[in-house]
Amino acid sequence: MPLVRSQTAHGVATVTLDSPANRNALSTALIEELLAALAAATADDAVRVVVLTHTGPVFCSGADLKETAAAFGSGKPPINRLGEVLTAIWECPKPVVARLTGPARAGGLGLIAAADIAVCSLEATFAFSEVRIGVIPAVISATVLPRLSPRAAAELFLTGATFDGARAREIGLVTAAVAADQVDEAVSAFVAALVRGAPGALRGTKELLRRRKADTFRDELAAMTELSVSYFGSAEGIEGIMAFRDKRDPNWIPDGVA
């Protein structure tokens, strides 16, 4: 049975963690299937947005500790592959939206932080539980630390304390925390906005958000001016301006999108 399912409709690829029996733990098998699903969504020109969600009551419990224990001595626990997953989400040229209505622990928080937008239920709980089993949140820090305030990161990394959706929103781990029966509505609203963006412009904006700034203010402005001019003169830029002028949808809007 597959551990990750994927389906595409109206420009949206929904990638679902589907291993509820072990709380969607990050086993080697699940990681491999998740990487394959993300690669397929990235390569599919029909896909404009990726939604990462789950079945069962738990979004992701982190690394598969049973497999990890069995791997002692082999040097190949599943944590070895986690960085590949975080990279695939973080560097995906298409916006990635994480949707969760249940708990996330340890490595699962790395997935959430890697996404561009994350929506959780207020009832969802979170914990950087690594220190409580004698390890540290090293790999996931690459995606988590850019999201969290330093004080919140220090508190939650060191204590391993559990916190709720409202706190996750407050510290920047998630974008929105809503009642459980409003999660799908909130995700749909973000997706509806994202699919109206031009594919190249979305890709470029993701790169812009994560680029290293120039050393001086003048150099930064010069680089940004050059970049802006290139997009205004691109095929997408010209089409977008003409569509705005003609009061019509631009040609990149997926079929079936209102």
C-alpha positions as CSV (number, residue, x, y, z in Angstrom):
1,M,0.0,0.0,0.0
2,P,1.3,3.5,-0.8
3,L,2.4,5.7,2.1
4,V,2.0,8.9,0.1
5,R,-0.9,9.7,-2.3
6,S,-1.0,12.5,-4.9
7,Q,-3.7,13.9,-7.1
8,T,-3.9,17.0,-9.3
9,A,-6.9,19.1,-10.2
10,H,-7.3,22.7,-11.4
11,G,-3.6,23.4,-11.1
12,V,-3.3,22.1,-7.6
13,A,-1.3,18.9,-6.6
14,T,-2.5,17.5,-3.3
15,V,0.2,15.4,-1.7
16,T,-1.1,13.3,1.2
17,L,0.9,11.6,3.9
18,D,-1.1,8.3,4.2
19,S,0.6,6.2,6.9
20,P,-1.8,6.7,9.8
21,A,-0.9,3.4,11.4
22,N,2.5,4.8,12.5
23,R,1.3,8.5,12.7
24,N,2.8,9.4,9.4
25,A,6.3,8.9,10.8
26,L,9.2,9.7,8.4
27,S,10.3,6.2,7.5
28,T,12.7,5.7,4.6
29,A,9.8,4.3,2.5
30,L,7.6,7.3,3.2
31,I,10.4,9.7,2.5
32,E,11.2,8.1,-0.9
33,E,7.5,8.2,-1.9
34,L,7.2,11.8,-0.7
35,L,10.3,12.8,-2.7
36,A,8.8,11.1,-5.8
37,A,5.5,12.9,-5.4
38,L,7.2,16.3,-4.9
39,A,9.4,15.7,-8.0
40,A,6.3,14.8,-10.1
41,A,4.5,17.9,-9.0
42,T,7.5,20.0,-9.7
43,A,7.9,18.6,-13.2
44,D,4.2,18.9,-14.1
45,D,3.6,22.2,-15.9
46,A,-0.1,21.8,-15.1
47,V,0.7,22.1,-11.4
48,R,0.8,25.7,-10.0
49,V,0.5,25.0,-6.3
50,V,1.3,22.0,-4.0
51,V,-0.7,21.2,-0.9
52,L,0.9,18.9,1.6
53,T,-1.6,17.3,3.9
54,H,-2.3,14.1,5.8
55,T,-4.7,11.3,6.7
56,G,-5.4,10.2,10.2
57,P,-5.3,12.2,13.4
58,V,-1.6,13.1,13.3
59,F,0.1,15.2,10.6
60,C,3.6,13.8,11.2
61,S,5.2,12.3,14.3
62,G,8.8,12.9,13.1
63,A,11.4,10.3,12.3
64,D,10.3,6.7,12.4
65,L,12.0,5.7,15.7
66,K,11.4,2.0,15.3
67,E,13.3,2.0,12.0
68,T,15.9,4.3,13.5
69,A,16.6,1.9,16.4
70,A,16.8,-1.0,13.9
71,A,19.3,0.9,11.8
72,F,21.8,1.3,14.6
73,G,25.2,0.2,13.3
74,S,24.1,0.5,9.6
75,G,24.7,4.2,9.4
76,K,21.5,4.6,7.4
77,P,18.7,5.8,9.7
78,P,15.8,7.7,8.0
79,I,17.1,11.0,9.3
80,N,19.8,10.7,6.7
81,R,17.2,11.4,4.0
82,L,15.2,14.1,5.8
83,G,17.4,16.9,4.4
84,E,16.4,15.8,0.9
85,V,12.7,16.3,1.7
86,L,13.2,19.7,3.3
87,T,15.2,20.8,0.3
88,A,12.6,19.5,-2.1
89,I,9.9,21.5,-0.3
90,W,12.0,24.6,0.4
91,E,13.4,24.8,-3.2
92,C,10.2,23.8,-5.0
93,P,9.6,26.4,-7.7
94,K,5.9,26.3,-7.0
95,P,4.2,27.5,-3.8
96,V,3.8,24.8,-1.2
97,V,1.0,25.0,1.3
98,A,1.0,22.7,4.4
99,R,-2.4,21.7,5.8
100,L,-2.7,20.0,9.2
101,T,-5.5,19.3,11.6
102,G,-3.5,17.2,14.0
103,P,-0.2,17.0,16.0
104,A,3.2,17.5,14.5
105,R,6.4,16.6,16.3
106,A,10.2,17.0,15.6
107,G,10.8,16.3,11.9
108,G,7.2,17.0,11.1
109,L,7.8,20.6,12.1
110,G,10.6,20.8,9.6
111,L,8.1,20.0,6.8
112,I,5.7,22.7,8.0
113,A,8.5,25.3,8.2
114,A,9.8,24.4,4.8
115,A,6.4,25.2,3.2
116,D,5.7,28.7,2.0
117,I,2.3,28.9,3.7
118,A,1.0,26.7,6.6
119,V,-2.5,26.4,7.9
120,C,-3.3,24.4,11.1
121,S,-6.3,23.9,13.3
122,L,-6.2,25.7,16.7
123,E,-6.4,22.3,18.3
124,A,-3.2,21.0,16.6
125,T,-0.2,20.6,18.9
126,F,3.5,20.9,18.2
127,A,6.7,20.1,20.0
128,F,10.4,20.0,19.2
129,S,10.7,16.8,21.2
130,E,14.3,15.9,20.2
131,V,16.0,16.8,23.5
132,R,13.6,14.6,25.4
133,I,15.0,11.5,23.6
134,G,18.6,12.7,23.7
135,V,19.1,14.2,20.3
136,I,18.9,17.7,18.8
137,P,16.7,19.4,16.2
138,A,19.7,19.8,13.8
139,V,18.4,19.0,10.4
140,I,15.0,20.8,10.8
141,S,16.7,23.9,12.2
142,A,17.6,24.8,8.6
143,T,13.9,25.5,7.8
144,V,12.6,26.2,11.3
145,L,15.0,28.9,12.5
146,P,14.3,31.3,9.6
147,R,10.6,31.2,10.7
148,L,10.8,31.5,14.5
149,S,11.8,34.4,16.7
150,P,15.1,33.7,18.5
151,R,13.5,33.7,21.9
152,A,10.8,31.3,20.9
153,A,13.3,29.0,19.2
154,A,15.5,28.9,22.3
155,E,12.5,28.2,24.6
156,L,10.9,25.5,22.5
157,F,14.1,23.8,21.3
158,L,15.5,23.5,24.8
159,T,12.4,22.6,26.7
160,G,10.7,20.3,24.2
161,A,7.4,21.8,25.5
162,T,4.1,21.2,23.6
163,F,2.4,24.2,22.2
164,D,-0.9,24.8,20.3
165,G,-1.9,26.3,17.0
166,A,-2.3,29.8,18.3
167,R,1.2,29.8,19.7
168,A,2.5,28.3,16.4
169,R,0.9,31.3,14.6
170,E,2.3,33.8,17.1
171,I,5.9,32.6,16.7
172,G,5.7,32.3,12.9
173,L,5.8,28.5,12.5
174,V,2.4,28.6,10.7
175,T,0.7,31.3,8.7
176,A,-2.9,30.8,10.0
177,A,-4.5,28.8,12.8
178,V,-8.2,28.4,12.6
179,A,-11.0,26.2,14.0
180,A,-10.8,22.7,12.7
181,D,-13.9,23.0,10.6
182,Q,-12.4,26.1,8.9
183,V,-9.0,24.6,7.9
184,D,-10.1,23.6,4.4
185,E,-11.8,26.9,3.7
186,A,-8.6,28.7,4.8
187,V,-6.4,26.5,2.6
188,S,-8.7,27.0,-0.3
189,A,-8.5,30.7,0.0
190,F,-4.7,30.7,-0.1
191,V,-4.7,28.3,-3.0
192,A,-7.2,30.4,-5.0
193,A,-5.0,33.4,-4.6
194,L,-1.8,31.5,-5.5
195,V,-3.1,29.9,-8.7
196,R,-3.8,33.4,-10.1
197,G,-0.1,34.2,-9.9
198,A,2.1,33.7,-13.0
199,P,4.2,30.6,-12.8
200,G,7.5,32.4,-13.5
201,A,6.6,35.3,-11.2
202,L,5.8,32.9,-8.4
203,R,9.1,31.1,-8.9
204,G,11.0,34.4,-9.0
205,T,9.2,35.7,-5.9
206,K,10.2,32.6,-4.0
207,E,13.8,33.2,-5.0
208,L,13.5,36.8,-4.1
209,L,12.3,36.0,-0.6
210,R,15.3,33.8,0.1
211,R,18.1,35.5,-1.8
212,R,21.1,37.0,-0.1
213,K,21.1,40.8,-0.2
214,A,23.8,42.8,-1.8
215,D,26.4,44.3,0.5
216,T,25.3,48.0,0.1
217,F,21.9,49.6,-0.2
218,R,22.8,51.1,-3.6
219,D,23.9,47.7,-4.9
220,E,20.7,46.1,-3.7
221,L,18.6,48.7,-5.4
222,A,20.5,48.4,-8.6
223,A,20.1,44.6,-8.6
224,M,16.4,44.8,-7.8
225,T,15.8,47.4,-10.5
226,E,17.5,45.2,-13.1
227,L,15.4,42.2,-11.9
228,S,12.2,44.2,-12.0
229,V,12.8,45.5,-15.5
230,S,13.5,41.9,-16.7
231,Y,10.1,40.7,-15.4
232,F,8.2,43.7,-16.8
233,G,9.7,42.9,-20.2
234,S,9.0,39.1,-19.9
235,A,6.2,37.3,-21.8
236,E,4.4,36.9,-18.5
237,G,4.8,40.5,-17.6
238,I,3.5,41.7,-21.0
239,E,0.6,39.2,-20.9
240,G,-0.3,40.3,-17.3
241,I,-0.3,44.0,-18.2
242,M,-2.4,43.4,-21.3
243,A,-4.9,41.2,-19.4
244,F,-5.2,43.9,-16.7
245,R,-5.8,46.5,-19.5
246,D,-8.4,44.4,-21.2
247,K,-10.1,43.4,-18.0
248,R,-9.7,39.6,-18.6
249,D,-7.9,36.8,-16.9
250,P,-4.3,36.2,-18.0
251,N,-3.6,33.1,-20.0
252,W,-1.9,31.3,-17.2
253,I,-5.0,30.8,-15.1
254,P,-5.7,27.1,-14.9
255,D,-8.9,25.7,-16.4
256,G,-11.7,25.5,-13.9
257,V,-10.5,28.3,-11.7
258,A,-13.1,31.0,-11.2
